[in-house]
Amino acid sequence: MRNGIFASIGVAFVLALAIPPAYAQSNPPPGAAAAAAIPRTGAGAGSSAARTRHRNTLNRQRARATSEHARHVRETRRH
């Protein structure tokens, strides 16, 4: 009885300390990589106006997400 308990605790301990498996990474669809791309700032980054439009779009999206989150937090506190 005791040996079974110690064995199961030992197995759980070994599994807890084991290196997690590397998860398979699928290739993203072609449009997904462009949406998550890091903005380029060096040569070939596009015109200044294009970078400004992109930055403004990102800021607008971030502001919208922040506003929606704040609204959600307020609604959950009321109830």
N, CA, C and O atoms as a CHARMM CRD file, in Angstrom:
* protein
*
  316
    1    1 MET  N      0.83000  -1.19600   0.00000 PROA 1      0.00000
    2    1 MET  CA     0.00000   0.00000   0.00000 PROA 1      0.00000
    3    1 MET  C      0.87100   1.25600   0.00000 PROA 1      0.00000
    4    1 MET  O      0.69900   2.15600  -0.82100 PROA 1      0.00000
    5    2 ARG  N      1.81200   1.28700   0.94700 PROA 2      0.00000
    6    2 ARG  CA     2.68700   2.45000   1.03800 PROA 2      0.00000
    7    2 ARG  C      3.56000   2.60100  -0.19800 PROA 2      0.00000
    8    2 ARG  O      3.78500   3.71400  -0.67500 PROA 2      0.00000
    9    3 ASN  N      4.04400   1.49400  -0.71100 PROA 3      0.00000
   10    3 ASN  CA     4.90700   1.54400  -1.89200 PROA 3      0.00000
   11    3 ASN  C      4.14100   2.08900  -3.09200 PROA 3      0.00000
   12    3 ASN  O      4.70900   2.82600  -3.89900 PROA 3      0.00000
   13    4 GLY  N      2.88000   1.74500  -3.22200 PROA 4      0.00000
   14    4 GLY  CA     2.06200   2.25500  -4.31700 PROA 4      0.00000
   15    4 GLY  C      1.87100   3.76000  -4.22200 PROA 4      0.00000
   16    4 GLY  O      1.91200   4.46700  -5.22900 PROA 4      0.00000
   17    5 ILE  N      1.66100   4.24200  -3.00400 PROA 5      0.00000
   18    5 ILE  CA     1.49000   5.68600  -2.79500 PROA 5      0.00000
   19    5 ILE  C      2.78600   6.41300  -3.11700 PROA 5      0.00000
   20    5 ILE  O      2.78000   7.42500  -3.81700 PROA 5      0.00000
   21    6 PHE  N      3.91600   5.88600  -2.59700 PROA 6      0.00000
   22    6 PHE  CA     5.19800   6.52700  -2.87700 PROA 6      0.00000
   23    6 PHE  C      5.52800   6.48300  -4.36700 PROA 6      0.00000
   24    6 PHE  O      6.09800   7.42800  -4.91100 PROA 6      0.00000
   25    7 ALA  N      5.16900   5.39200  -5.01400 PROA 7      0.00000
   26    7 ALA  CA     5.44200   5.27900  -6.44700 PROA 7      0.00000
   27    7 ALA  C      4.62600   6.30000  -7.23100 PROA 7      0.00000
   28    7 ALA  O      5.14300   6.94100  -8.14600 PROA 7      0.00000
   29    8 SER  N      3.34600   6.45200  -6.87200 PROA 8      0.00000
   30    8 SER  CA     2.52500   7.42500  -7.60400 PROA 8      0.00000
   31    8 SER  C      2.97800   8.85600  -7.32600 PROA 8      0.00000
   32    8 SER  O      2.93500   9.70500  -8.21600 PROA 8      0.00000
   33    9 ILE  N      3.40700   9.12300  -6.10400 PROA 9      0.00000
   34    9 ILE  CA     3.92800  10.46400  -5.79300 PROA 9      0.00000
   35    9 ILE  C      5.22300  10.69600  -6.56700 PROA 9      0.00000
   36    9 ILE  O      5.45200  11.79300  -7.07700 PROA 9      0.00000
   37   10 GLY  N      6.06300   9.68000  -6.65700 PROA 10     0.00000
   38   10 GLY  CA     7.31700   9.81200  -7.40400 PROA 10     0.00000
   39   10 GLY  C      7.07400  10.05500  -8.88100 PROA 10     0.00000
   40   10 GLY  O      7.74700  10.88300  -9.49500 PROA 10     0.00000
   41   11 VAL  N      6.11300   9.33700  -9.45700 PROA 11     0.00000
   42   11 VAL  CA     5.79300   9.53500 -10.86700 PROA 11     0.00000
   43   11 VAL  C      5.24700  10.94300 -11.08800 PROA 11     0.00000
   44   11 VAL  O      5.62200  11.60800 -12.05300 PROA 11     0.00000
   45   12 ALA  N      4.36600  11.39900 -10.20300 PROA 12     0.00000
   46   12 ALA  CA     3.81100  12.75600 -10.32700 PROA 12     0.00000
   47   12 ALA  C      4.92300  13.79600 -10.21600 PROA 12     0.00000
   48   12 ALA  O      4.91200  14.78900 -10.94400 PROA 12     0.00000
   49   13 PHE  N      5.87100  13.58400  -9.32500 PROA 13     0.00000
   50   13 PHE  CA     6.97800  14.51800  -9.15200 PROA 13     0.00000
   51   13 PHE  C      7.84400  14.58000 -10.40100 PROA 13     0.00000
   52   13 PHE  O      8.23700  15.66300 -10.83500 PROA 13     0.00000
   53   14 VAL  N      8.14200  13.42300 -10.98000 PROA 14     0.00000
   54   14 VAL  CA     8.96100  13.37400 -12.19500 PROA 14     0.00000
   55   14 VAL  C      8.22900  14.05800 -13.34800 PROA 14     0.00000
   56   14 VAL  O      8.83700  14.81000 -14.10900 PROA 14     0.00000
   57   15 LEU  N      6.92900  13.80000 -13.47800 PROA 15     0.00000
   58   15 LEU  CA     6.16200  14.43900 -14.54600 PROA 15     0.00000
   59   15 LEU  C      6.08600  15.95600 -14.35200 PROA 15     0.00000
   60   15 LEU  O      6.10500  16.71000 -15.32500 PROA 15     0.00000
   61   16 ALA  N      6.00100  16.39500 -13.10500 PROA 16     0.00000
   62   16 ALA  CA     5.92500  17.83100 -12.83700 PROA 16     0.00000
   63   16 ALA  C      7.23300  18.53100 -13.20700 PROA 16     0.00000
   64   16 ALA  O      7.22400  19.67900 -13.65200 PROA 16     0.00000
   65   17 LEU  N      8.34400  17.84300 -13.02300 PROA 17     0.00000
   66   17 LEU  CA     9.64200  18.45600 -13.31100 PROA 17     0.00000
   67   17 LEU  C     10.11900  18.21100 -14.73700 PROA 17     0.00000
   68   17 LEU  O     11.13500  18.76800 -15.15200 PROA 17     0.00000
   69   18 ALA  N      9.40500  17.38900 -15.48600 PROA 18     0.00000
   70   18 ALA  CA     9.82700  17.06400 -16.84700 PROA 18     0.00000
   71   18 ALA  C      9.69900  18.28400 -17.74900 PROA 18     0.00000
   72   18 ALA  O      8.87300  19.16600 -17.51300 PROA 18     0.00000
   73   19 ILE  N     10.51900  18.31800 -18.77500 PROA 19     0.00000
   74   19 ILE  CA    10.46100  19.40100 -19.75000 PROA 19     0.00000
   75   19 ILE  C      9.18200  19.24100 -20.55800 PROA 19     0.00000
   76   19 ILE  O      8.90900  18.15000 -21.05800 PROA 19     0.00000
   77   20 PRO  N      8.39400  20.29800 -20.69900 PROA 20     0.00000
   78   20 PRO  CA     7.14400  20.15600 -21.44900 PROA 20     0.00000
   79   20 PRO  C      7.42700  19.83900 -22.91400 PROA 20     0.00000
   80   20 PRO  O      8.44200  20.27600 -23.45600 PROA 20     0.00000
   81   21 PRO  N      6.54900  19.09300 -23.55000 PROA 21     0.00000
   82   21 PRO  CA     6.76600  18.73700 -24.95400 PROA 21     0.00000
   83   21 PRO  C      6.65000  19.96600 -25.84300 PROA 21     0.00000
   84   21 PRO  O      5.92100  20.90800 -25.53200 PROA 21     0.00000
   85   22 ALA  N      7.37400  19.94100 -26.94600 PROA 22     0.00000
   86   22 ALA  CA     7.28000  21.03400 -27.91500 PROA 22     0.00000
   87   22 ALA  C      6.00200  20.81700 -28.71700 PROA 22     0.00000
   88   22 ALA  O      5.82700  19.77500 -29.34800 PROA 22     0.00000
   89   23 TYR  N      5.12400  21.78900 -28.68900 PROA 23     0.00000
   90   23 TYR  CA     3.86100  21.66800 -29.38400 PROA 23     0.00000
   91   23 TYR  C      4.06100  21.93300 -30.87100 PROA 23     0.00000
   92   23 TYR  O      4.87500  22.77300 -31.25600 PROA 23     0.00000
   93   24 ALA  N      3.32900  21.22600 -31.68800 PROA 24     0.00000
   94   24 ALA  CA     3.43100  21.39300 -33.13800 PROA 24     0.00000
   95   24 ALA  C      2.92700  22.77000 -33.51700 PROA 24     0.00000
   96   24 ALA  O      1.90700  23.23300 -33.00800 PROA 24     0.00000
   97   25 GLN  N      3.63200  23.40700 -34.39400 PROA 25     0.00000
   98   25 GLN  CA     3.22800  24.72100 -34.87600 PROA 25     0.00000
   99   25 GLN  C      2.81400  24.58800 -36.32700 PROA 25     0.00000
  100   25 GLN  O      3.60500  24.18800 -37.18200 PROA 25     0.00000
  101   26 SER  N      1.57200  24.92500 -36.59000 PROA 26     0.00000
  102   26 SER  CA     1.10800  24.86000 -37.97200 PROA 26     0.00000
  103   26 SER  C      1.48100  26.15600 -38.68100 PROA 26     0.00000
  104   26 SER  O      1.68900  27.19100 -38.04900 PROA 26     0.00000
  105   27 ASN  N      1.56000  26.07900 -39.98100 PROA 27     0.00000
  106   27 ASN  CA     1.84500  27.27900 -40.75400 PROA 27     0.00000
  107   27 ASN  C      0.60900  28.16500 -40.76100 PROA 27     0.00000
  108   27 ASN  O     -0.47800  27.69700 -41.09800 PROA 27     0.00000
  109   28 PRO  N      0.75100  29.44100 -40.39400 PROA 28     0.00000
  110   28 PRO  CA    -0.40900  30.32100 -40.36500 PROA 28     0.00000
  111   28 PRO  C     -0.89500  30.62100 -41.78000 PROA 28     0.00000
  112   28 PRO  O     -0.12000  30.52900 -42.73200 PROA 28     0.00000
  113   29 PRO  N     -2.16500  30.97800 -41.92500 PROA 29     0.00000
  114   29 PRO  CA    -2.64500  31.37000 -43.25100 PROA 29     0.00000
  115   29 PRO  C     -1.90800  32.61800 -43.73000 PROA 29     0.00000
  116   29 PRO  O     -1.39900  33.37600 -42.90400 PROA 29     0.00000
  117   30 PRO  N     -1.83900  32.85100 -45.03400 PROA 30     0.00000
  118   30 PRO  CA    -1.03300  33.95500 -45.56800 PROA 30     0.00000
  119   30 PRO  C     -1.38700  35.32600 -44.98800 PROA 30     0.00000
  120   30 PRO  O     -0.48500  36.13500 -44.77200 PROA 30     0.00000
  121   31 GLY  N     -2.64900  35.61200 -44.73300 PROA 31     0.00000
  122   31 GLY  CA    -3.03200  36.93300 -44.23100 PROA 31     0.00000
  123   31 GLY  C     -2.72600  37.13300 -42.76300 PROA 31     0.00000
  124   31 GLY  O     -2.60100  38.27300 -42.31600 PROA 31     0.00000
  125   32 ALA  N     -2.60100  36.04800 -41.98900 PROA 32     0.00000
  126   32 ALA  CA    -2.39900  36.16800 -40.54900 PROA 32     0.00000
  127   32 ALA  C     -1.02600  36.74700 -40.22100 PROA 32     0.00000
  128   32 ALA  O     -0.89500  37.51000 -39.26400 PROA 32     0.00000
  129   33 ALA  N     -0.00900  36.40100 -40.99300 PROA 33     0.00000
  130   33 ALA  CA     1.32600  36.89100 -40.70400 PROA 33     0.00000
  131   33 ALA  C      1.41600  38.40200 -40.91100 PROA 33     0.00000
  132   33 ALA  O      2.13600  39.08300 -40.18100 PROA 33     0.00000
  133   34 ALA  N      0.70500  38.92300 -41.88300 PROA 34     0.00000
  134   34 ALA  CA     0.76100  40.35700 -42.14700 PROA 34     0.00000
  135   34 ALA  C      0.10300  41.14800 -41.02400 PROA 34     0.00000
  136   34 ALA  O      0.55000  42.24800 -40.70000 PROA 34     0.00000
  137   35 ALA  N     -0.95100  40.60200 -40.42800 PROA 35     0.00000
  138   35 ALA  CA    -1.65400  41.32800 -39.37500 PROA 35     0.00000
  139   35 ALA  C     -0.80900  41.42800 -38.11000 PROA 35     0.00000
  140   35 ALA  O     -0.90100  42.41800 -37.38400 PROA 35     0.00000
  141   36 ALA  N      0.01000  40.41900 -37.83700 PROA 36     0.00000
  142   36 ALA  CA     0.79900  40.41000 -36.61400 PROA 36     0.00000
  143   36 ALA  C      2.24300  40.82700 -36.84700 PROA 36     0.00000
  144   36 ALA  O      3.07500  40.68500 -35.95100 PROA 36     0.00000
  145   37 ALA  N      2.55200  41.33500 -38.02100 PROA 37     0.00000
  146   37 ALA  CA     3.93000  41.68500 -38.34500 PROA 37     0.00000
  147   37 ALA  C      4.40600  42.86600 -37.50700 PROA 37     0.00000
  148   37 ALA  O      3.62700  43.75300 -37.15600 PROA 37     0.00000
  149   38 ILE  N      5.67900  42.85900 -37.19900 PROA 38     0.00000
  150   38 ILE  CA     6.28400  43.97000 -36.46800 PROA 38     0.00000
  151   38 ILE  C      6.49100  45.11300 -37.45800 PROA 38     0.00000
  152   38 ILE  O      7.01900  44.89600 -38.54900 PROA 38     0.00000
  153   39 PRO  N      6.08100  46.32500 -37.09100 PROA 39     0.00000
  154   39 PRO  CA     6.25000  47.43800 -38.02400 PROA 39     0.00000
  155   39 PRO  C      7.71700  47.64900 -38.37000 PROA 39     0.00000
  156   39 PRO  O      8.57700  47.64500 -37.48900 PROA 39     0.00000
  157   40 ARG  N      7.99100  47.83000 -39.61900 PROA 40     0.00000
  158   40 ARG  CA     9.37100  48.06000 -40.06200 PROA 40     0.00000
  159   40 ARG  C      9.68500  49.54400 -39.94200 PROA 40     0.00000
  160   40 ARG  O      8.81800  50.39200 -40.15300 PROA 40     0.00000
  161   41 THR  N     10.91000  49.84200 -39.60700 PROA 41     0.00000
  162   41 THR  CA    11.29900  51.24700 -39.47300 PROA 41     0.00000
  163   41 THR  C     12.50000  51.59200 -40.34000 PROA 41     0.00000
  164   41 THR  O     12.81500  52.77100 -40.50200 PROA 41     0.00000
  165   42 GLY  N     13.17100  50.60600 -40.89600 PROA 42     0.00000
  166   42 GLY  CA    14.38000  50.87000 -41.67500 PROA 42     0.00000
  167   42 GLY  C     14.07900  51.07800 -43.13900 PROA 42     0.00000
  168   42 GLY  O     12.98500  51.50600 -43.50900 PROA 42     0.00000
  169   43 ALA  N     15.06300  50.76900 -43.97600 PROA 43     0.00000
  170   43 ALA  CA    14.89400  50.91200 -45.41200 PROA 43     0.00000
  171   43 ALA  C     13.81200  49.95700 -45.89100 PROA 43     0.00000
  172   43 ALA  O     13.73000  48.82200 -45.42200 PROA 43     0.00000
  173   44 GLY  N     12.99000  50.40600 -46.81200 PROA 44     0.00000
  174   44 GLY  CA    11.92500  49.57600 -47.34300 PROA 44     0.00000
  175   44 GLY  C     10.70700  49.51400 -46.45100 PROA 44     0.00000
  176   44 GLY  O      9.86600  48.62900 -46.60400 PROA 44     0.00000
  177   45 ALA  N     10.60500  50.44500 -45.52300 PROA 45     0.00000
  178   45 ALA  CA     9.49000  50.42600 -44.58100 PROA 45     0.00000
  179   45 ALA  C      8.25200  51.09600 -45.14600 PROA 45     0.00000
  180   45 ALA  O      7.20800  51.08400 -44.49300 PROA 45     0.00000
  181   46 GLY  N      8.32400  51.66700 -46.30600 PROA 46     0.00000
  182   46 GLY  CA     7.18700  52.39100 -46.85200 PROA 46     0.00000
  183   46 GLY  C      7.34200  53.87100 -46.57200 PROA 46     0.00000
  184   46 GLY  O      8.27600  54.30500 -45.89900 PROA 46     0.00000
  185   47 SER  N      6.40400  54.63200 -47.10500 PROA 47     0.00000
  186   47 SER  CA     6.50100  56.07900 -46.93100 PROA 47     0.00000
  187   47 SER  C      6.16500  56.47400 -45.50000 PROA 47     0.00000
  188   47 SER  O      5.58900  55.69700 -44.73700 PROA 47     0.00000
  189   48 SER  N      6.53200  57.67600 -45.16500 PROA 48     0.00000
  190   48 SER  CA     6.22700  58.18800 -43.83100 PROA 48     0.00000
  191   48 SER  C      4.72100  58.24700 -43.61900 PROA 48     0.00000
  192   48 SER  O      4.23300  57.97300 -42.52200 PROA 48     0.00000
  193   49 ALA  N      3.98700  58.60400 -44.66600 PROA 49     0.00000
  194   49 ALA  CA     2.52800  58.68300 -44.54000 PROA 49     0.00000
  195   49 ALA  C      1.93200  57.30200 -44.28300 PROA 49     0.00000
  196   49 ALA  O      0.99700  57.16600 -43.49400 PROA 49     0.00000
  197   50 ALA  N      2.46900  56.27800 -44.94500 PROA 50     0.00000
  198   50 ALA  CA     1.96300  54.92200 -44.73900 PROA 50     0.00000
  199   50 ALA  C      2.23700  54.45400 -43.32000 PROA 50     0.00000
  200   50 ALA  O      1.37800  53.83600 -42.69000 PROA 50     0.00000
  201   51 ARG  N      3.43300  54.74800 -42.81100 PROA 51     0.00000
  202   51 ARG  CA     3.75000  54.36300 -41.42800 PROA 51     0.00000
  203   51 ARG  C      2.85700  55.10900 -40.45700 PROA 51     0.00000
  204   51 ARG  O      2.40700  54.53500 -39.46500 PROA 51     0.00000
  205   52 THR  N      2.59500  56.38000 -40.72700 PROA 52     0.00000
  206   52 THR  CA     1.72800  57.17500 -39.85700 PROA 52     0.00000
  207   52 THR  C      0.31100  56.61600 -39.85100 PROA 52     0.00000
  208   52 THR  O     -0.31100  56.50800 -38.79400 PROA 52     0.00000
  209   53 ARG  N     -0.20500  56.25900 -41.03300 PROA 53     0.00000
  210   53 ARG  CA    -1.54600  55.67300 -41.09600 PROA 53     0.00000
  211   53 ARG  C     -1.59700  54.36400 -40.32200 PROA 53     0.00000
  212   53 ARG  O     -2.55100  54.10400 -39.58900 PROA 53     0.00000
  213   54 HSD  N     -0.57300  53.54800 -40.48600 PROA 54     0.00000
  214   54 HSD  CA    -0.53400  52.26300 -39.78900 PROA 54     0.00000
  215   54 HSD  C     -0.49100  52.47400 -38.27500 PROA 54     0.00000
  216   54 HSD  O     -1.21200  51.80800 -37.53200 PROA 54     0.00000
  217   55 ARG  N      0.35000  53.39500 -37.82200 PROA 55     0.00000
  218   55 ARG  CA     0.46700  53.67700 -36.39200 PROA 55     0.00000
  219   55 ARG  C     -0.85500  54.21000 -35.85100 PROA 55     0.00000
  220   55 ARG  O     -1.27300  53.83500 -34.75600 PROA 55     0.00000
  221   56 ASN  N     -1.52100  55.08800 -36.61600 PROA 56     0.00000
  222   56 ASN  CA    -2.81000  55.62000 -36.17400 PROA 56     0.00000
  223   56 ASN  C     -3.85700  54.52200 -36.08800 PROA 56     0.00000
  224   56 ASN  O     -4.68200  54.51100 -35.17400 PROA 56     0.00000
  225   57 THR  N     -3.82200  53.59800 -37.04500 PROA 57     0.00000
  226   57 THR  CA    -4.76400  52.47900 -37.00900 PROA 57     0.00000
  227   57 THR  C     -4.52900  51.62600 -35.77200 PROA 57     0.00000
  228   57 THR  O     -5.47900  51.24200 -35.09000 PROA 57     0.00000
  229   58 LEU  N     -3.26300  51.32700 -35.47900 PROA 58     0.00000
  230   58 LEU  CA    -2.95700  50.52700 -34.29300 PROA 58     0.00000
  231   58 LEU  C     -3.39400  51.23800 -33.02600 PROA 58     0.00000
  232   58 LEU  O     -3.95300  50.61100 -32.12700 PROA 58     0.00000
  233   59 ASN  N     -3.14700  52.53700 -32.94000 PROA 59     0.00000
  234   59 ASN  CA    -3.54700  53.29200 -31.76100 PROA 59     0.00000
  235   59 ASN  C     -5.06800  53.30600 -31.61300 PROA 59     0.00000
  236   59 ASN  O     -5.58900  53.19800 -30.50300 PROA 59     0.00000
  237   60 ARG  N     -5.77700  53.43900 -32.73200 PROA 60     0.00000
  238   60 ARG  CA    -7.24400  53.43900 -32.69700 PROA 60     0.00000
  239   60 ARG  C     -7.76400  52.07700 -32.22800 PROA 60     0.00000
  240   60 ARG  O     -8.69100  52.00600 -31.42100 PROA 60     0.00000
  241   61 GLN  N     -7.16200  50.99500 -32.74000 PROA 61     0.00000
  242   61 GLN  CA    -7.57300  49.65600 -32.31700 PROA 61     0.00000
  243   61 GLN  C     -7.28900  49.43400 -30.83900 PROA 61     0.00000
  244   61 GLN  O     -8.10600  48.84200 -30.13400 PROA 61     0.00000
  245   62 ARG  N     -6.14700  49.90000 -30.36500 PROA 62     0.00000
  246   62 ARG  CA    -5.80100  49.74300 -28.96000 PROA 62     0.00000
  247   62 ARG  C     -6.77300  50.52800 -28.07800 PROA 62     0.00000
  248   62 ARG  O     -7.21000  50.03200 -27.03900 PROA 62     0.00000
  249   63 ALA  N     -7.11100  51.75300 -28.49100 PROA 63     0.00000
  250   63 ALA  CA    -8.05200  52.56400 -27.72700 PROA 63     0.00000
  251   63 ALA  C     -9.42400  51.90400 -27.67800 PROA 63     0.00000
  252   63 ALA  O    -10.08000  51.90800 -26.63600 PROA 63     0.00000
  253   64 ARG  N     -9.86200  51.33400 -28.80700 PROA 64     0.00000
  254   64 ARG  CA   -11.16300  50.65800 -28.84200 PROA 64     0.00000
  255   64 ARG  C    -11.16200  49.45000 -27.90900 PROA 64     0.00000
  256   64 ARG  O    -12.12400  49.23000 -27.17300 PROA 64     0.00000
  257   65 ALA  N    -10.08400  48.67100 -27.94200 PROA 65     0.00000
  258   65 ALA  CA   -10.00200  47.48800 -27.09000 PROA 65     0.00000
  259   65 ALA  C     -9.98400  47.88400 -25.61400 PROA 65     0.00000
  260   65 ALA  O    -10.62100  47.23000 -24.78800 PROA 65     0.00000
  261   66 THR  N     -9.26000  48.94500 -25.28400 PROA 66     0.00000
  262   66 THR  CA    -9.20800  49.41700 -23.90300 PROA 66     0.00000
  263   66 THR  C    -10.58200  49.87700 -23.44300 PROA 66     0.00000
  264   66 THR  O    -11.00300  49.57500 -22.32600 PROA 66     0.00000
  265   67 SER  N    -11.28100  50.60800 -24.30300 PROA 67     0.00000
  266   67 SER  CA   -12.62100  51.09400 -23.97300 PROA 67     0.00000
  267   67 SER  C    -13.58700  49.93900 -23.75800 PROA 67     0.00000
  268   67 SER  O    -14.37300  49.95200 -22.81000 PROA 67     0.00000
  269   68 GLU  N    -13.53200  48.93400 -24.63900 PROA 68     0.00000
  270   68 GLU  CA   -14.41900  47.78600 -24.49100 PROA 68     0.00000
  271   68 GLU  C    -14.10200  47.01700 -23.21400 PROA 68     0.00000
  272   68 GLU  O    -15.00900  46.52100 -22.54500 PROA 68     0.00000
  273   69 HSD  N    -12.83200  46.91800 -22.87700 PROA 69     0.00000
  274   69 HSD  CA   -12.45000  46.22200 -21.64900 PROA 69     0.00000
  275   69 HSD  C    -12.96900  46.98200 -20.42800 PROA 69     0.00000
  276   69 HSD  O    -13.51800  46.38000 -19.50500 PROA 69     0.00000
  277   70 ALA  N    -12.79200  48.30700 -20.42500 PROA 70     0.00000
  278   70 ALA  CA   -13.26500  49.11100 -19.29700 PROA 70     0.00000
  279   70 ALA  C    -14.78100  49.00400 -19.15800 PROA 70     0.00000
  280   70 ALA  O    -15.30300  48.92100 -18.04600 PROA 70     0.00000
  281   71 ARG  N    -15.48100  49.00500 -20.28200 PROA 71     0.00000
  282   71 ARG  CA   -16.93600  48.86600 -20.25300 PROA 71     0.00000
  283   71 ARG  C    -17.32600  47.51200 -19.67400 PROA 71     0.00000
  284   71 ARG  O    -18.25500  47.41700 -18.87100 PROA 71     0.00000
  285   72 HSD  N    -16.61800  46.47300 -20.08200 PROA 72     0.00000
  286   72 HSD  CA   -16.90400  45.13500 -19.57400 PROA 72     0.00000
  287   72 HSD  C    -16.66800  45.05800 -18.06800 PROA 72     0.00000
  288   72 HSD  O    -17.46100  44.45800 -17.34200 PROA 72     0.00000
  289   73 VAL  N    -15.57700  45.66400 -17.60000 PROA 73     0.00000
  290   73 VAL  CA   -15.25600  45.64400 -16.16400 PROA 73     0.00000
  291   73 VAL  C    -16.32300  46.38700 -15.37900 PROA 73     0.00000
  292   73 VAL  O    -16.73900  45.93100 -14.31400 PROA 73     0.00000
  293   74 ARG  N    -16.77300  47.53400 -15.89600 PROA 74     0.00000
  294   74 ARG  CA   -17.82900  48.29700 -15.20800 PROA 74     0.00000
  295   74 ARG  C    -19.12100  47.48800 -15.12600 PROA 74     0.00000
  296   74 ARG  O    -19.78500  47.47500 -14.08900 PROA 74     0.00000
  297   75 GLU  N    -19.47600  46.80800 -16.22800 PROA 75     0.00000
  298   75 GLU  CA   -20.72300  46.03400 -16.24300 PROA 75     0.00000
  299   75 GLU  C    -20.65000  44.86100 -15.28900 PROA 75     0.00000
  300   75 GLU  O    -21.64800  44.53100 -14.64900 PROA 75     0.00000
  301   76 THR  N    -19.49700  44.22200 -15.17600 PROA 76     0.00000
  302   76 THR  CA   -19.40200  43.06200 -14.26600 PROA 76     0.00000
  303   76 THR  C    -19.39700  43.49900 -12.81700 PROA 76     0.00000
  304   76 THR  O    -19.80100  42.72500 -11.94900 PROA 76     0.00000
  305   77 ARG  N    -18.96000  44.69600 -12.52800 PROA 77     0.00000
  306   77 ARG  CA   -18.96000  45.18100 -11.12900 PROA 77     0.00000
  307   77 ARG  C    -20.36300  45.55600 -10.67900 PROA 77     0.00000
  308   77 ARG  O    -20.67200  45.47200  -9.49000 PROA 77     0.00000
  309   78 ARG  N    -21.21000  45.96500 -11.60500 PROA 78     0.00000
  310   78 ARG  CA   -22.56400  46.38000 -11.23600 PROA 78     0.00000
  311   78 ARG  C    -23.39400  45.20100 -10.76500 PROA 78     0.00000
  312   78 ARG  O    -24.19300  45.32600  -9.83700 PROA 78     0.00000
  313   79 HSD  N    -23.21000  44.08100 -11.39200 PROA 79     0.00000
  314   79 HSD  CA   -24.10600  42.95100 -11.10700 PROA 79     0.00000
  315   79 HSD  C    -23.58500  42.07800 -10.02000 PROA 79     0.00000
  316   79 HSD  O    -24.22300  41.08700  -9.66400 PROA 79     0.00000
